[in-house]
Amino acid sequence: GEKNREITFPIQSPSPEQDKGIYYIKYPIYVGANRGRGQINPNGEKTNNTVYTSTTAGKVQEVSKDEKGVYTVSLKTENDVVNQKIPAGLEVSVKKGDLVKADQALTYDPNVGGFGQSETEIVLQNPNRVIGLMVFFFSVVISQTFFVLKKKQFEKVQAAEMNF
Protein backbone atom coordinates (compact mmCIF):
# COMPACT_ATOMS: atom_id res chain seq x y z
CA GLY A 1 0.00 0.00 0.00
CA GLU A 2 0.86 3.64 0.31
CA LYS A 3 2.66 3.38 3.64
CA ASN A 4 4.94 0.47 2.63
CA ARG A 5 6.43 1.95 -0.54
CA GLU A 6 9.52 3.47 1.06
CA ILE A 7 11.94 2.40 3.74
CA THR A 8 13.80 5.08 5.64
CA PHE A 9 16.98 4.20 7.52
CA PRO A 10 17.93 6.83 10.11
CA ILE A 11 21.68 7.38 9.90
CA GLN A 12 23.67 9.96 11.78
CA SER A 13 26.57 11.33 9.82
CA PRO A 14 29.28 13.82 10.63
CA SER A 15 29.10 17.30 9.17
CA PRO A 16 31.67 18.06 6.47
CA GLU A 17 31.45 21.72 7.48
CA GLN A 18 32.97 20.96 10.88
CA ASP A 19 35.53 18.31 9.85
CA LYS A 20 37.28 18.86 6.51
CA GLY A 21 38.63 15.27 6.51
CA ILE A 22 35.19 13.85 5.69
CA TYR A 23 34.52 12.62 2.16
CA TYR A 24 31.18 11.85 0.61
CA ILE A 25 30.93 9.46 -2.33
CA LYS A 26 27.60 8.60 -3.97
CA TYR A 27 26.85 5.10 -5.23
CA PRO A 28 23.61 4.12 -6.97
CA ILE A 29 21.51 1.32 -5.48
CA TYR A 30 18.87 -0.54 -7.48
CA VAL A 31 16.22 -2.44 -5.56
CA GLY A 32 13.54 -4.57 -7.19
CA ALA A 33 10.78 -6.71 -5.75
CA ASN A 34 7.93 -8.75 -7.14
CA ARG A 35 4.64 -7.13 -6.21
CA GLY A 36 2.88 -10.47 -6.26
CA ARG A 37 -0.25 -11.66 -7.99
CA GLY A 38 -2.43 -12.86 -5.09
CA GLN A 39 -5.99 -12.07 -6.01
CA ILE A 40 -8.13 -13.88 -3.43
CA ASN A 41 -7.60 -14.61 0.26
CA PRO A 42 -8.26 -18.16 1.54
CA ASN A 43 -11.58 -16.97 2.99
CA GLY A 44 -12.73 -15.89 -0.51
CA GLU A 45 -12.35 -12.13 -0.09
CA LYS A 46 -10.34 -10.13 -2.59
CA THR A 47 -6.91 -8.92 -1.52
CA ASN A 48 -5.70 -5.34 -1.79
CA ASN A 49 -3.60 -6.51 -4.74
CA THR A 50 -6.43 -6.57 -7.27
CA VAL A 51 -8.78 -4.19 -9.03
CA TYR A 52 -12.08 -3.69 -7.22
CA THR A 53 -15.07 -3.41 -9.53
CA SER A 54 -18.58 -2.12 -9.05
CA THR A 55 -21.19 -4.72 -8.14
CA THR A 56 -24.02 -2.66 -9.64
CA ALA A 57 -24.61 0.24 -11.99
CA GLY A 58 -25.37 3.62 -10.48
CA LYS A 59 -24.15 7.07 -9.55
CA VAL A 60 -21.39 7.58 -6.99
CA GLN A 61 -23.10 9.31 -4.10
CA GLU A 62 -20.13 9.42 -1.69
CA VAL A 63 -16.54 8.24 -1.33
CA SER A 64 -15.39 8.18 2.29
CA LYS A 65 -12.24 6.97 4.01
CA ASP A 66 -12.12 5.79 7.63
CA GLU A 67 -9.23 6.04 10.10
CA LYS A 68 -7.80 2.67 8.98
CA GLY A 69 -7.60 3.76 5.34
CA VAL A 70 -10.58 1.65 4.19
CA TYR A 71 -12.69 3.38 1.54
CA THR A 72 -16.47 3.11 1.34
CA VAL A 73 -17.98 3.91 -2.06
CA SER A 74 -21.74 4.58 -1.95
CA LEU A 75 -23.54 3.92 -5.23
CA LYS A 76 -27.11 5.16 -5.71
CA THR A 77 -28.98 2.68 -7.89
CA GLU A 78 -32.56 2.87 -9.14
CA ASN A 79 -33.88 1.15 -6.00
CA ASP A 80 -31.47 1.85 -3.13
CA VAL A 81 -27.93 2.78 -2.07
CA VAL A 82 -25.21 0.12 -2.28
CA ASN A 83 -22.04 0.51 -0.19
CA GLN A 84 -18.82 -1.15 -1.32
CA LYS A 85 -15.79 -1.40 0.92
CA ILE A 86 -12.31 -1.11 -0.61
CA PRO A 87 -9.38 -2.13 1.61
CA ALA A 88 -6.54 0.18 2.60
CA GLY A 89 -3.65 0.55 0.19
CA LEU A 90 -5.67 0.93 -3.00
CA GLU A 91 -6.26 4.18 -4.86
CA VAL A 92 -9.90 4.89 -5.70
CA SER A 93 -10.43 5.99 -9.32
CA VAL A 94 -14.02 7.27 -9.02
CA LYS A 95 -15.27 10.44 -7.39
CA LYS A 96 -18.60 11.81 -6.22
CA GLY A 97 -21.04 12.28 -9.10
CA ASP A 98 -19.47 9.75 -11.49
CA LEU A 99 -21.76 7.35 -13.34
CA VAL A 100 -20.59 3.77 -12.86
CA LYS A 101 -21.52 0.71 -14.89
CA ALA A 102 -21.71 -2.80 -13.44
CA ASP A 103 -18.22 -4.38 -13.24
CA GLN A 104 -16.51 -1.03 -13.90
CA ALA A 105 -13.22 -0.57 -12.03
CA LEU A 106 -13.50 1.51 -8.85
CA THR A 107 -9.75 1.40 -8.18
CA TYR A 108 -6.59 1.73 -10.22
CA ASP A 109 -4.79 -1.52 -11.03
CA PRO A 110 -2.05 -2.00 -8.40
CA ASN A 111 -0.38 -4.67 -10.54
CA VAL A 112 0.61 -2.46 -13.46
CA GLY A 113 4.21 -3.31 -14.18
CA GLY A 114 4.16 -6.36 -11.90
CA PHE A 115 7.76 -5.85 -10.83
CA GLY A 116 8.39 -2.74 -8.79
CA GLN A 117 11.82 -1.22 -9.09
CA SER A 118 13.24 1.82 -7.42
CA GLU A 119 16.52 3.63 -7.82
CA THR A 120 18.32 5.66 -5.19
CA GLU A 121 21.79 6.59 -4.09
CA ILE A 122 23.78 5.75 -0.98
CA VAL A 123 26.42 8.09 0.33
CA LEU A 124 29.56 6.50 1.76
CA GLN A 125 31.46 8.96 3.91
CA ASN A 126 34.87 7.32 3.92
CA PRO A 127 36.73 5.76 0.95
CA ASN A 128 38.18 3.16 3.34
CA ARG A 129 34.65 1.81 3.81
CA VAL A 130 34.41 1.21 0.06
CA ILE A 131 37.74 -0.64 0.11
CA GLY A 132 36.60 -2.66 3.13
CA LEU A 133 33.35 -3.53 1.41
CA MET A 134 35.18 -4.68 -1.73
CA VAL A 135 37.62 -6.80 0.34
CA PHE A 136 34.67 -8.39 2.14
CA PHE A 137 32.88 -9.20 -1.13
CA PHE A 138 36.09 -10.60 -2.62
CA SER A 139 36.70 -12.81 0.44
CA VAL A 140 33.14 -14.16 0.24
CA VAL A 141 33.56 -15.01 -3.46
CA ILE A 142 36.91 -16.73 -2.83
CA SER A 143 35.61 -18.71 0.15
CA GLN A 144 32.53 -19.88 -1.80
CA THR A 145 34.80 -20.96 -4.68
CA PHE A 146 36.98 -22.97 -2.31
CA PHE A 147 33.91 -24.59 -0.75
CA VAL A 148 32.77 -25.74 -4.20
CA LEU A 149 36.23 -27.08 -5.05
CA LYS A 150 36.45 -28.94 -1.72
CA LYS A 151 33.03 -30.50 -2.36
CA LYS A 152 34.12 -31.68 -5.82
CA GLN A 153 37.29 -33.16 -4.30
CA PHE A 154 35.23 -34.98 -1.64
CA GLU A 155 32.88 -36.36 -4.32
CA LYS A 156 35.88 -37.70 -6.28
CA VAL A 157 37.21 -39.48 -3.16
CA GLN A 158 33.80 -41.03 -2.53
CA ALA A 159 33.57 -42.20 -6.14
CA ALA A 160 37.07 -43.73 -5.96
CA GLU A 161 36.21 -45.62 -2.73
CA MET A 162 33.11 -47.13 -4.36
CA ASN A 163 35.20 -48.76 -7.14
CA PHE A 164 36.87 -51.29 -4.79
Summary of the structure (lengths in Angstrom):
residues: 164
radius of gyration: 27.8
end to end distance: 63.3
largest distance: 88.2
contacts: 345
relative contact order: 0.19
helix: 24%
strand: 29%
